[in-house]
Amino acid sequence: MHPHLHTKDNRGCEEVMAALDECHAQGFMHKVLGNCNGAKREVNKCLRAERLERTAKNREKAKEKKERIQRVWKEIDEES
């Protein structure tokens, strides 16, 4: 399973998602026979790359915030 496809976080994967949508539009039997598996794998790879990029940015922000908070508390302790 994958998250909702058409969100603001997945803008970089629109082409591969469109290819998957087109494949699914070809009918139920087309999907059942595995003809969309390649497109699905490409969507999964793209979504994974997007998620890894997002988590790396979030991790960096959290690290900066933690360091800033530690500096503020250190200043407060020194002034006390």
PyMOL Python script that loads the backbone (N, CA, C, O; Angstrom):
from pymol import cmd

cmd.read_pdbstr("""\
ATOM      1  N   MET A   1       0.838  -1.182   0.000  1.00  0.00           N
ATOM      2  CA  MET A   1       0.000   0.000   0.000  1.00  0.00           C
ATOM      3  C   MET A   1       0.879   1.241   0.000  1.00  0.00           C
ATOM      4  O   MET A   1       2.037   1.211   0.416  1.00  0.00           O
ATOM      5  N   HIS A   2       0.319   2.286  -0.459  1.00  0.00           N
ATOM      6  CA  HIS A   2       1.021   3.558  -0.476  1.00  0.00           C
ATOM      7  C   HIS A   2       0.076   4.626   0.052  1.00  0.00           C
ATOM      8  O   HIS A   2      -1.135   4.414   0.109  1.00  0.00           O
ATOM      9  N   PRO A   3       0.632   5.788   0.442  1.00  0.00           N
ATOM     10  CA  PRO A   3      -0.226   6.870   0.929  1.00  0.00           C
ATOM     11  C   PRO A   3      -1.036   7.452  -0.218  1.00  0.00           C
ATOM     12  O   PRO A   3      -0.888   7.042  -1.370  1.00  0.00           O
ATOM     13  N   HIS A   4      -1.885   8.404   0.106  1.00  0.00           N
ATOM     14  CA  HIS A   4      -2.630   9.097  -0.935  1.00  0.00           C
ATOM     15  C   HIS A   4      -1.632   9.655  -1.930  1.00  0.00           C
ATOM     16  O   HIS A   4      -0.630  10.256  -1.544  1.00  0.00           O
ATOM     17  N   LEU A   5      -1.903   9.458  -3.192  1.00  0.00           N
ATOM     18  CA  LEU A   5      -0.912   9.790  -4.209  1.00  0.00           C
ATOM     19  C   LEU A   5      -0.856  11.273  -4.535  1.00  0.00           C
ATOM     20  O   LEU A   5       0.231  11.847  -4.599  1.00  0.00           O
ATOM     21  N   HIS A   6      -1.968  11.883  -4.734  1.00  0.00           N
ATOM     22  CA  HIS A   6      -1.983  13.255  -5.239  1.00  0.00           C
ATOM     23  C   HIS A   6      -2.055  14.253  -4.091  1.00  0.00           C
ATOM     24  O   HIS A   6      -3.109  14.821  -3.806  1.00  0.00           O
ATOM     25  N   THR A   7      -0.905  14.456  -3.434  1.00  0.00           N
ATOM     26  CA  THR A   7      -0.806  15.421  -2.349  1.00  0.00           C
ATOM     27  C   THR A   7       0.335  16.378  -2.649  1.00  0.00           C
ATOM     28  O   THR A   7       1.106  16.170  -3.586  1.00  0.00           O
ATOM     29  N   LYS A   8       0.433  17.426  -1.847  1.00  0.00           N
ATOM     30  CA  LYS A   8       1.486  18.421  -2.057  1.00  0.00           C
ATOM     31  C   LYS A   8       2.882  17.839  -1.838  1.00  0.00           C
ATOM     32  O   LYS A   8       3.858  18.354  -2.383  1.00  0.00           O
ATOM     33  N   ASP A   9       2.986  16.768  -1.043  1.00  0.00           N
ATOM     34  CA  ASP A   9       4.288  16.168  -0.765  1.00  0.00           C
ATOM     35  C   ASP A   9       4.796  15.291  -1.899  1.00  0.00           C
ATOM     36  O   ASP A   9       5.968  14.917  -1.910  1.00  0.00           O
ATOM     37  N   ASN A  10       3.940  14.959  -2.845  1.00  0.00           N
ATOM     38  CA  ASN A  10       4.323  14.028  -3.901  1.00  0.00           C
ATOM     39  C   ASN A  10       4.375  14.681  -5.280  1.00  0.00           C
ATOM     40  O   ASN A  10       4.171  14.007  -6.290  1.00  0.00           O
ATOM     41  N   ARG A  11       4.639  15.952  -5.332  1.00  0.00           N
ATOM     42  CA  ARG A  11       4.649  16.671  -6.611  1.00  0.00           C
ATOM     43  C   ARG A  11       5.692  16.117  -7.584  1.00  0.00           C
ATOM     44  O   ARG A  11       5.479  16.150  -8.796  1.00  0.00           O
ATOM     45  N   GLY A  12       6.811  15.609  -7.072  1.00  0.00           N
ATOM     46  CA  GLY A  12       7.871  15.110  -7.934  1.00  0.00           C
ATOM     47  C   GLY A  12       7.542  13.780  -8.596  1.00  0.00           C
ATOM     48  O   GLY A  12       8.270  13.331  -9.482  1.00  0.00           O
ATOM     49  N   CYS A  13       6.460  13.150  -8.178  1.00  0.00           N
ATOM     50  CA  CYS A  13       6.109  11.823  -8.700  1.00  0.00           C
ATOM     51  C   CYS A  13       4.889  11.859  -9.608  1.00  0.00           C
ATOM     52  O   CYS A  13       4.309  10.814  -9.901  1.00  0.00           O
ATOM     53  N   GLU A  14       4.499  13.022 -10.048  1.00  0.00           N
ATOM     54  CA  GLU A  14       3.256  13.135 -10.818  1.00  0.00           C
ATOM     55  C   GLU A  14       3.289  12.329 -12.122  1.00  0.00           C
ATOM     56  O   GLU A  14       2.283  11.735 -12.508  1.00  0.00           O
ATOM     57  N   GLU A  15       4.433  12.308 -12.793  1.00  0.00           N
ATOM     58  CA  GLU A  15       4.516  11.582 -14.065  1.00  0.00           C
ATOM     59  C   GLU A  15       4.320  10.083 -13.875  1.00  0.00           C
ATOM     60  O   GLU A  15       3.560   9.457 -14.614  1.00  0.00           O
ATOM     61  N   VAL A  16       4.997   9.507 -12.893  1.00  0.00           N
ATOM     62  CA  VAL A  16       4.862   8.063 -12.681  1.00  0.00           C
ATOM     63  C   VAL A  16       3.487   7.714 -12.133  1.00  0.00           C
ATOM     64  O   VAL A  16       2.961   6.638 -12.417  1.00  0.00           O
ATOM     65  N   MET A  17       2.896   8.619 -11.345  1.00  0.00           N
ATOM     66  CA  MET A  17       1.537   8.382 -10.852  1.00  0.00           C
ATOM     67  C   MET A  17       0.533   8.433 -11.996  1.00  0.00           C
ATOM     68  O   MET A  17      -0.430   7.667 -12.019  1.00  0.00           O
ATOM     69  N   ALA A  18       0.761   9.342 -12.949  1.00  0.00           N
ATOM     70  CA  ALA A  18      -0.127   9.425 -14.110  1.00  0.00           C
ATOM     71  C   ALA A  18      -0.022   8.148 -14.949  1.00  0.00           C
ATOM     72  O   ALA A  18      -1.024   7.656 -15.469  1.00  0.00           O
ATOM     73  N   ALA A  19       1.199   7.615 -15.075  1.00  0.00           N
ATOM     74  CA  ALA A  19       1.384   6.370 -15.823  1.00  0.00           C
ATOM     75  C   ALA A  19       0.644   5.220 -15.138  1.00  0.00           C
ATOM     76  O   ALA A  19       0.054   4.373 -15.808  1.00  0.00           O
ATOM     77  N   LEU A  20       0.677   5.191 -13.811  1.00  0.00           N
ATOM     78  CA  LEU A  20      -0.041   4.151 -13.073  1.00  0.00           C
ATOM     79  C   LEU A  20      -1.547   4.322 -13.238  1.00  0.00           C
ATOM     80  O   LEU A  20      -2.266   3.341 -13.425  1.00  0.00           O
ATOM     81  N   ASP A  21      -2.026   5.553 -13.171  1.00  0.00           N
ATOM     82  CA  ASP A  21      -3.458   5.813 -13.373  1.00  0.00           C
ATOM     83  C   ASP A  21      -3.900   5.371 -14.770  1.00  0.00           C
ATOM     84  O   ASP A  21      -4.962   4.768 -14.929  1.00  0.00           O
ATOM     85  N   GLU A  22      -3.081   5.675 -15.778  1.00  0.00           N
ATOM     86  CA  GLU A  22      -3.407   5.256 -17.145  1.00  0.00           C
ATOM     87  C   GLU A  22      -3.449   3.733 -17.257  1.00  0.00           C
ATOM     88  O   GLU A  22      -4.317   3.176 -17.928  1.00  0.00           O
ATOM     89  N   CYS A  23      -2.518   3.079 -16.605  1.00  0.00           N
ATOM     90  CA  CYS A  23      -2.494   1.621 -16.638  1.00  0.00           C
ATOM     91  C   CYS A  23      -3.749   1.056 -15.973  1.00  0.00           C
ATOM     92  O   CYS A  23      -4.371   0.130 -16.493  1.00  0.00           O
ATOM     93  N   HIS A  24      -4.113   1.614 -14.830  1.00  0.00           N
ATOM     94  CA  HIS A  24      -5.312   1.149 -14.130  1.00  0.00           C
ATOM     95  C   HIS A  24      -6.577   1.422 -14.945  1.00  0.00           C
ATOM     96  O   HIS A  24      -7.552   0.676 -14.856  1.00  0.00           O
ATOM     97  N   ALA A  25      -6.555   2.474 -15.724  1.00  0.00           N
ATOM     98  CA  ALA A  25      -7.728   2.827 -16.541  1.00  0.00           C
ATOM     99  C   ALA A  25      -7.953   1.821 -17.675  1.00  0.00           C
ATOM    100  O   ALA A  25      -9.024   1.811 -18.282  1.00  0.00           O
ATOM    101  N   GLN A  26      -6.977   0.995 -17.960  1.00  0.00           N
ATOM    102  CA  GLN A  26      -7.117   0.025 -19.048  1.00  0.00           C
ATOM    103  C   GLN A  26      -8.015  -1.141 -18.671  1.00  0.00           C
ATOM    104  O   GLN A  26      -8.360  -1.961 -19.522  1.00  0.00           O
ATOM    105  N   GLY A  27      -8.390  -1.220 -17.423  1.00  0.00           N
ATOM    106  CA  GLY A  27      -9.366  -2.239 -17.032  1.00  0.00           C
ATOM    107  C   GLY A  27      -8.888  -3.162 -15.931  1.00  0.00           C
ATOM    108  O   GLY A  27      -7.699  -3.258 -15.626  1.00  0.00           O
ATOM    109  N   PHE A  28      -9.859  -3.831 -15.354  1.00  0.00           N
ATOM    110  CA  PHE A  28      -9.614  -4.714 -14.228  1.00  0.00           C
ATOM    111  C   PHE A  28      -8.688  -5.874 -14.593  1.00  0.00           C
ATOM    112  O   PHE A  28      -7.743  -6.163 -13.859  1.00  0.00           O
ATOM    113  N   MET A  29      -8.942  -6.526 -15.692  1.00  0.00           N
ATOM    114  CA  MET A  29      -8.129  -7.678 -16.078  1.00  0.00           C
ATOM    115  C   MET A  29      -6.682  -7.283 -16.364  1.00  0.00           C
ATOM    116  O   MET A  29      -5.759  -8.058 -16.113  1.00  0.00           O
ATOM    117  N   HIS A  30      -6.496  -6.095 -16.882  1.00  0.00           N
ATOM    118  CA  HIS A  30      -5.147  -5.595 -17.144  1.00  0.00           C
ATOM    119  C   HIS A  30      -4.366  -5.522 -15.827  1.00  0.00           C
ATOM    120  O   HIS A  30      -3.195  -5.896 -15.763  1.00  0.00           O
ATOM    121  N   LYS A  31      -5.041  -5.030 -14.774  1.00  0.00           N
ATOM    122  CA  LYS A  31      -4.400  -4.943 -13.463  1.00  0.00           C
ATOM    123  C   LYS A  31      -4.171  -6.331 -12.872  1.00  0.00           C
ATOM    124  O   LYS A  31      -3.097  -6.624 -12.347  1.00  0.00           O
ATOM    125  N   VAL A  32      -5.186  -7.173 -12.963  1.00  0.00           N
ATOM    126  CA  VAL A  32      -5.119  -8.499 -12.351  1.00  0.00           C
ATOM    127  C   VAL A  32      -3.990  -9.336 -12.940  1.00  0.00           C
ATOM    128  O   VAL A  32      -3.348 -10.105 -12.225  1.00  0.00           O
ATOM    129  N   LEU A  33      -3.753  -9.195 -14.203  1.00  0.00           N
ATOM    130  CA  LEU A  33      -2.706  -9.979 -14.864  1.00  0.00           C
ATOM    131  C   LEU A  33      -1.303  -9.439 -14.596  1.00  0.00           C
ATOM    132  O   LEU A  33      -0.323  -9.979 -15.107  1.00  0.00           O
ATOM    133  N   GLY A  34      -1.203  -8.385 -13.804  1.00  0.00           N
ATOM    134  CA  GLY A  34       0.098  -7.861 -13.413  1.00  0.00           C
ATOM    135  C   GLY A  34       0.721  -6.912 -14.404  1.00  0.00           C
ATOM    136  O   GLY A  34       1.919  -6.638 -14.330  1.00  0.00           O
ATOM    137  N   ASN A  35      -0.062  -6.408 -15.326  1.00  0.00           N
ATOM    138  CA  ASN A  35       0.496  -5.520 -16.339  1.00  0.00           C
ATOM    139  C   ASN A  35       0.831  -4.131 -15.800  1.00  0.00           C
ATOM    140  O   ASN A  35       1.499  -3.348 -16.475  1.00  0.00           O
ATOM    141  N   CYS A  36       0.373  -3.826 -14.597  1.00  0.00           N
ATOM    142  CA  CYS A  36       0.665  -2.517 -13.998  1.00  0.00           C
ATOM    143  C   CYS A  36       1.744  -2.611 -12.921  1.00  0.00           C
ATOM    144  O   CYS A  36       2.051  -1.612 -12.271  1.00  0.00           O
ATOM    145  N   ASN A  37       2.315  -3.780 -12.725  1.00  0.00           N
ATOM    146  CA  ASN A  37       3.291  -3.965 -11.653  1.00  0.00           C
ATOM    147  C   ASN A  37       4.524  -3.088 -11.827  1.00  0.00           C
ATOM    148  O   ASN A  37       5.047  -2.555 -10.849  1.00  0.00           O
ATOM    149  N   GLY A  38       4.987  -2.935 -13.051  1.00  0.00           N
ATOM    150  CA  GLY A  38       6.157  -2.090 -13.296  1.00  0.00           C
ATOM    151  C   GLY A  38       5.888  -0.641 -12.939  1.00  0.00           C
ATOM    152  O   GLY A  38       6.717   0.017 -12.310  1.00  0.00           O
ATOM    153  N   ALA A  39       4.728  -0.147 -13.342  1.00  0.00           N
ATOM    154  CA  ALA A  39       4.353   1.236 -13.016  1.00  0.00           C
ATOM    155  C   ALA A  39       4.195   1.400 -11.508  1.00  0.00           C
ATOM    156  O   ALA A  39       4.573   2.430 -10.950  1.00  0.00           O
ATOM    157  N   LYS A  40       3.641   0.391 -10.853  1.00  0.00           N
ATOM    158  CA  LYS A  40       3.462   0.445  -9.395  1.00  0.00           C
ATOM    159  C   LYS A  40       4.811   0.481  -8.690  1.00  0.00           C
ATOM    160  O   LYS A  40       4.985   1.225  -7.724  1.00  0.00           O
ATOM    161  N   ARG A  41       5.764  -0.313  -9.162  1.00  0.00           N
ATOM    162  CA  ARG A  41       7.103  -0.304  -8.566  1.00  0.00           C
ATOM    163  C   ARG A  41       7.764   1.063  -8.732  1.00  0.00           C
ATOM    164  O   ARG A  41       8.429   1.550  -7.818  1.00  0.00           O
ATOM    165  N   GLU A  42       7.582   1.673  -9.889  1.00  0.00           N
ATOM    166  CA  GLU A  42       8.157   3.006 -10.125  1.00  0.00           C
ATOM    167  C   GLU A  42       7.528   4.042  -9.187  1.00  0.00           C
ATOM    168  O   GLU A  42       8.225   4.907  -8.656  1.00  0.00           O
ATOM    169  N   VAL A  43       6.222   3.951  -8.987  1.00  0.00           N
ATOM    170  CA  VAL A  43       5.552   4.865  -8.054  1.00  0.00           C
ATOM    171  C   VAL A  43       6.106   4.653  -6.652  1.00  0.00           C
ATOM    172  O   VAL A  43       6.404   5.622  -5.954  1.00  0.00           O
ATOM    173  N   ASN A  44       6.246   3.404  -6.232  1.00  0.00           N
ATOM    174  CA  ASN A  44       6.771   3.120  -4.896  1.00  0.00           C
ATOM    175  C   ASN A  44       8.185   3.658  -4.723  1.00  0.00           C
ATOM    176  O   ASN A  44       8.509   4.225  -3.680  1.00  0.00           O
ATOM    177  N   LYS A  45       9.040   3.484  -5.748  1.00  0.00           N
ATOM    178  CA  LYS A  45      10.410   4.003  -5.665  1.00  0.00           C
ATOM    179  C   LYS A  45      10.414   5.519  -5.552  1.00  0.00           C
ATOM    180  O   LYS A  45      11.167   6.094  -4.765  1.00  0.00           O
ATOM    181  N   CYS A  46       9.565   6.158  -6.347  1.00  0.00           N
ATOM    182  CA  CYS A  46       9.505   7.616  -6.332  1.00  0.00           C
ATOM    183  C   CYS A  46       8.993   8.122  -4.985  1.00  0.00           C
ATOM    184  O   CYS A  46       9.553   9.059  -4.416  1.00  0.00           O
ATOM    185  N   LEU A  47       7.925   7.500  -4.474  1.00  0.00           N
ATOM    186  CA  LEU A  47       7.371   7.919  -3.183  1.00  0.00           C
ATOM    187  C   LEU A  47       8.378   7.699  -2.062  1.00  0.00           C
ATOM    188  O   LEU A  47       8.472   8.508  -1.138  1.00  0.00           O
ATOM    189  N   ARG A  48       9.118   6.623  -2.140  1.00  0.00           N
ATOM    190  CA  ARG A  48      10.147   6.354  -1.120  1.00  0.00           C
ATOM    191  C   ARG A  48      11.220   7.438  -1.150  1.00  0.00           C
ATOM    192  O   ARG A  48      11.632   7.937  -0.104  1.00  0.00           O
ATOM    193  N   ALA A  49      11.667   7.796  -2.340  1.00  0.00           N
ATOM    194  CA  ALA A  49      12.688   8.842  -2.463  1.00  0.00           C
ATOM    195  C   ALA A  49      12.166  10.165  -1.911  1.00  0.00           C
ATOM    196  O   ALA A  49      12.888  10.879  -1.215  1.00  0.00           O
ATOM    197  N   GLU A  50      10.921  10.489  -2.219  1.00  0.00           N
ATOM    198  CA  GLU A  50      10.317  11.723  -1.708  1.00  0.00           C
ATOM    199  C   GLU A  50      10.253  11.691  -0.175  1.00  0.00           C
ATOM    200  O   GLU A  50      10.564  12.678   0.492  1.00  0.00           O
ATOM    201  N   ARG A  51       9.846  10.543   0.366  1.00  0.00           N
ATOM    202  CA  ARG A  51       9.720  10.418   1.816  1.00  0.00           C
ATOM    203  C   ARG A  51      11.083  10.537   2.485  1.00  0.00           C
ATOM    204  O   ARG A  51      11.209  11.205   3.511  1.00  0.00           O
ATOM    205  N   LEU A  52      12.103   9.901   1.920  1.00  0.00           N
ATOM    206  CA  LEU A  52      13.445   9.978   2.503  1.00  0.00           C
ATOM    207  C   LEU A  52      13.963  11.414   2.496  1.00  0.00           C
ATOM    208  O   LEU A  52      14.607  11.855   3.448  1.00  0.00           O
ATOM    209  N   GLU A  53      13.683  12.122   1.437  1.00  0.00           N
ATOM    210  CA  GLU A  53      14.093  13.531   1.348  1.00  0.00           C
ATOM    211  C   GLU A  53      13.382  14.364   2.415  1.00  0.00           C
ATOM    212  O   GLU A  53      13.997  15.192   3.087  1.00  0.00           O
ATOM    213  N   ARG A  54      12.073  14.130   2.556  1.00  0.00           N
ATOM    214  CA  ARG A  54      11.285  14.849   3.552  1.00  0.00           C
ATOM    215  C   ARG A  54      11.771  14.556   4.974  1.00  0.00           C
ATOM    216  O   ARG A  54      11.900  15.469   5.789  1.00  0.00           O
ATOM    217  N   THR A  55      12.038  13.287   5.267  1.00  0.00           N
ATOM    218  CA  THR A  55      12.472  12.939   6.624  1.00  0.00           C
ATOM    219  C   THR A  55      13.856  13.503   6.921  1.00  0.00           C
ATOM    220  O   THR A  55      14.131  13.890   8.057  1.00  0.00           O
ATOM    221  N   ALA A  56      14.726  13.554   5.924  1.00  0.00           N
ATOM    222  CA  ALA A  56      16.055  14.140   6.132  1.00  0.00           C
ATOM    223  C   ALA A  56      15.932  15.625   6.472  1.00  0.00           C
ATOM    224  O   ALA A  56      16.616  16.121   7.368  1.00  0.00           O
ATOM    225  N   LYS A  57      15.060  16.330   5.755  1.00  0.00           N
ATOM    226  CA  LYS A  57      14.840  17.750   6.051  1.00  0.00           C
ATOM    227  C   LYS A  57      14.249  17.933   7.444  1.00  0.00           C
ATOM    228  O   LYS A  57      14.672  18.815   8.191  1.00  0.00           O
ATOM    229  N   ASN A  58      13.275  17.102   7.792  1.00  0.00           N
ATOM    230  CA  ASN A  58      12.647  17.200   9.114  1.00  0.00           C
ATOM    231  C   ASN A  58      13.653  16.905  10.220  1.00  0.00           C
ATOM    232  O   ASN A  58      13.654  17.567  11.258  1.00  0.00           O
ATOM    233  N   ARG A  59      14.507  15.909   9.996  1.00  0.00           N
ATOM    234  CA  ARG A  59      15.524  15.552  10.988  1.00  0.00           C
ATOM    235  C   ARG A  59      16.484  16.719  11.200  1.00  0.00           C
ATOM    236  O   ARG A  59      16.858  17.019  12.334  1.00  0.00           O
ATOM    237  N   GLU A  60      16.882  17.375  10.113  1.00  0.00           N
ATOM    238  CA  GLU A  60      17.797  18.517  10.214  1.00  0.00           C
ATOM    239  C   GLU A  60      17.137  19.673  10.974  1.00  0.00           C
ATOM    240  O   GLU A  60      17.769  20.301  11.824  1.00  0.00           O
ATOM    241  N   LYS A  61      15.866  19.951  10.665  1.00  0.00           N
ATOM    242  CA  LYS A  61      15.147  21.007  11.383  1.00  0.00           C
ATOM    243  C   LYS A  61      15.064  20.698  12.872  1.00  0.00           C
ATOM    244  O   LYS A  61      15.271  21.579  13.706  1.00  0.00           O
ATOM    245  N   ALA A  62      14.762  19.450  13.203  1.00  0.00           N
ATOM    246  CA  ALA A  62      14.638  19.055  14.604  1.00  0.00           C
ATOM    247  C   ALA A  62      15.978  19.199  15.322  1.00  0.00           C
ATOM    248  O   ALA A  62      16.028  19.622  16.477  1.00  0.00           O
ATOM    249  N   LYS A  63      17.055  18.846  14.636  1.00  0.00           N
ATOM    250  CA  LYS A  63      18.384  18.962  15.232  1.00  0.00           C
ATOM    251  C   LYS A  63      18.715  20.426  15.518  1.00  0.00           C
ATOM    252  O   LYS A  63      19.227  20.754  16.588  1.00  0.00           O
ATOM    253  N   GLU A  64      18.422  21.301  14.560  1.00  0.00           N
ATOM    254  CA  GLU A  64      18.676  22.730  14.749  1.00  0.00           C
ATOM    255  C   GLU A  64      17.838  23.283  15.894  1.00  0.00           C
ATOM    256  O   GLU A  64      18.327  24.073  16.702  1.00  0.00           O
ATOM    257  N   LYS A  65      16.583  22.871  15.964  1.00  0.00           N
ATOM    258  CA  LYS A  65      15.698  23.347  17.029  1.00  0.00           C
ATOM    259  C   LYS A  65      16.196  22.876  18.387  1.00  0.00           C
ATOM    260  O   LYS A  65      16.189  23.642  19.351  1.00  0.00           O
ATOM    261  N   LYS A  66      16.626  21.630  18.472  1.00  0.00           N
ATOM    262  CA  LYS A  66      17.130  21.082  19.732  1.00  0.00           C
ATOM    263  C   LYS A  66      18.374  21.836  20.184  1.00  0.00           C
ATOM    264  O   LYS A  66      18.511  22.164  21.362  1.00  0.00           O
ATOM    265  N   GLU A  67      19.287  22.113  19.241  1.00  0.00           N
ATOM    266  CA  GLU A  67      20.502  22.855  19.575  1.00  0.00           C
ATOM    267  C   GLU A  67      20.175  24.262  20.057  1.00  0.00           C
ATOM    268  O   GLU A  67      20.777  24.759  21.009  1.00  0.00           O
ATOM    269  N   ARG A  68      19.210  24.902  19.386  1.00  0.00           N
ATOM    270  CA  ARG A  68      18.809  26.251  19.794  1.00  0.00           C
ATOM    271  C   ARG A  68      18.226  26.232  21.205  1.00  0.00           C
ATOM    272  O   ARG A  68      18.544  27.101  22.017  1.00  0.00           O
ATOM    273  N   ILE A  69      17.384  25.258  21.501  1.00  0.00           N
ATOM    274  CA  ILE A  69      16.776  25.161  22.832  1.00  0.00           C
ATOM    275  C   ILE A  69      17.851  24.902  23.878  1.00  0.00           C
ATOM    276  O   ILE A  69      17.805  25.479  24.964  1.00  0.00           O
ATOM    277  N   GLN A  70      18.813  24.047  23.568  1.00  0.00           N
ATOM    278  CA  GLN A  70      19.891  23.775  24.518  1.00  0.00           C
ATOM    279  C   GLN A  70      20.721  25.025  24.790  1.00  0.00           C
ATOM    280  O   GLN A  70      21.132  25.260  25.927  1.00  0.00           O
ATOM    281  N   ARG A  71      20.970  25.834  23.750  1.00  0.00           N
ATOM    282  CA  ARG A  71      21.714  27.090  23.942  1.00  0.00           C
ATOM    283  C   ARG A  71      20.949  28.035  24.847  1.00  0.00           C
ATOM    284  O   ARG A  71      21.530  28.654  25.738  1.00  0.00           O
ATOM    285  N   VAL A  72      19.637  28.150  24.621  1.00  0.00           N
ATOM    286  CA  VAL A  72      18.825  29.050  25.429  1.00  0.00           C
ATOM    287  C   VAL A  72      18.833  28.602  26.877  1.00  0.00           C
ATOM    288  O   VAL A  72      18.988  29.430  27.774  1.00  0.00           O
ATOM    289  N   TRP A  73      18.669  27.304  27.127  1.00  0.00           N
ATOM    290  CA  TRP A  73      18.678  26.814  28.504  1.00  0.00           C
ATOM    291  C   TRP A  73      20.035  27.003  29.138  1.00  0.00           C
ATOM    292  O   TRP A  73      20.113  27.288  30.333  1.00  0.00           O
ATOM    293  N   LYS A  74      21.113  26.853  28.378  1.00  0.00           N
ATOM    294  CA  LYS A  74      22.452  27.049  28.906  1.00  0.00           C
ATOM    295  C   LYS A  74      22.629  28.510  29.312  1.00  0.00           C
ATOM    296  O   LYS A  74      23.201  28.799  30.363  1.00  0.00           O
ATOM    297  N   GLU A  75      22.137  29.436  28.479  1.00  0.00           N
ATOM    298  CA  GLU A  75      22.210  30.859  28.815  1.00  0.00           C
ATOM    299  C   GLU A  75      21.400  31.160  30.071  1.00  0.00           C
ATOM    300  O   GLU A  75      21.844  31.926  30.926  1.00  0.00           O
ATOM    301  N   ILE A  76      20.236  30.575  30.186  1.00  0.00           N
ATOM    302  CA  ILE A  76      19.395  30.794  31.358  1.00  0.00           C
ATOM    303  C   ILE A  76      20.098  30.270  32.604  1.00  0.00           C
ATOM    304  O   ILE A  76      20.088  30.932  33.641  1.00  0.00           O
ATOM    305  N   ASP A  77      20.706  29.096  32.516  1.00  0.00           N
ATOM    306  CA  ASP A  77      21.431  28.534  33.670  1.00  0.00           C
ATOM    307  C   ASP A  77      22.615  29.384  34.064  1.00  0.00           C
ATOM    308  O   ASP A  77      22.889  29.544  35.253  1.00  0.00           O
ATOM    309  N   GLU A  78      23.335  29.940  33.082  1.00  0.00           N
ATOM    310  CA  GLU A  78      24.509  30.782  33.376  1.00  0.00           C
ATOM    311  C   GLU A  78      24.092  32.094  34.020  1.00  0.00           C
ATOM    312  O   GLU A  78      24.828  32.620  34.855  1.00  0.00           O
ATOM    313  N   GLU A  79      22.949  32.635  33.664  1.00  0.00           N
ATOM    314  CA  GLU A  79      22.481  33.908  34.205  1.00  0.00           C
ATOM    315  C   GLU A  79      21.893  33.743  35.594  1.00  0.00           C
ATOM    316  O   GLU A  79      21.788  34.720  36.335  1.00  0.00           O
ATOM    317  N   SER A  80      21.511  32.538  35.959  1.00  0.00           N
ATOM    318  CA  SER A  80      20.875  32.313  37.268  1.00  0.00           C
ATOM    319  C   SER A  80      21.869  32.298  38.386  1.00  0.00           C
ATOM    320  O   SER A  80      21.493  32.120  39.544  1.00  0.00           O
TER     321      SER A  80
END
""", "prot")
cmd.dss("prot")
cmd.show_as("cartoon", "prot")
cmd.util.cbc("prot")
cmd.orient("prot")
